[in-house]
Amino acid sequence: MRDLPPGELDELSRTLGSKVVLPSELVFREGDPADAFYIIDSGQVRVFVRHENRIERELSVCGPGEHFGETALLAGAARTANVESIGETHLIVFPKERFDRLLQDYPELSRKFVREMRGWLLKDREIIEKADVVSRAAKVSVLDFLLIIGVSILLAITFNISNPYGIPLIPERPDVESIPSISAAAAMQDYRQGQTLIVDAMPNNFYQKRHVKGAVNMPMALFDIVYLMKFSEEDKARKIVVYGNTISRPYDQEIAGKLLLRGYADVKVMDGGLRAWEAGGYPVEEQVSK
């Protein structure tokens, strides 16, 4: 991971597409070919299946920063559910070809293992649906319910033990108010000594316009991907300074909180962000107009 070329993230950003979905519009239907997976930039979608008797079962609701559509890609199958927007939703589109190439380039994504795991989950879902059709009702006994919960927990534990980037059974949430801050001057002092890794938490289009020289761009929507590419082998004791917030959203605190949850002990938010850094006359990089 340390040897990745600096332009890898920029190349990834250029290959991603975007899509605006209107309220109640279907992103894809069950049975459609799997050609991409999606990251939600803003808005919400609901994931559901529809039985032969037209009864719908809602599987989940996804919001900003969450993703969907990877199950069919990993299992090499058609779409297994319907996805519909709840309101106007902005999506980042990750084409299948780019997704497959990323898995091939980075074995740590555990493509084969995840594909097998997804296949098991798909088979379990088919068993549940067949049981529903036979009973002709969306009801299960207490024993069936406990069995389903038990199998789900067992699969989740197995996945997390086998994959260091697994999903925790009980999501942790950092106390963003307790994240320490650092002045631009103090951050610059550590920066000159090569002791600090500076992270730009803004969306990539803002990063491209202007950013702290040498900063790593880590947008919220691409956190997991950037973490695997840039941070998975970093020393957890290394100092990290995060900047980048707006009036509407504290991107810096959100990213700092996620890094703390990943085990980094010395994460701070820069007071005043990029504006304070520039006011101090410290080095920045900006896009050159052509």
Secondary structure as UniProt FT lines:
FT   TURN            2..3
FT   TURN            6..7
FT   HELIX           8..15
FT   STRAND          17..21
FT   TURN            23..24
FT   STRAND          26..28
FT   TURN            30..31
FT   STRAND          36..42
FT   STRAND          45..50
FT   TURN            52..53
FT   STRAND          56..62
FT   TURN            64..65
FT   STRAND          67..68
FT   HELIX           70..75
FT   STRAND          82..85
FT   STRAND          89..95
FT   HELIX           96..105
FT   HELIX           107..109
FT   HELIX           111..135
FT   HELIX           142..162
FT   TURN            164..165
FT   HELIX           176..178
FT   STRAND          181..182
FT   HELIX           184..192
FT   TURN            193..194
FT   STRAND          196..200
FT   HELIX           204..209
FT   STRAND          210..212
FT   TURN            213..214
FT   STRAND          216..217
FT   HELIX           220..222
FT   HELIX           223..226
FT   HELIX           227..231
FT   TURN            232..233
FT   TURN            236..237
FT   STRAND          239..243
FT   HELIX           251..261
FT   TURN            262..263
FT   STRAND          267..270
FT   TURN            271..272
FT   HELIX           273..279
FT   TURN            280..281
FT   STRAND          284..286
//
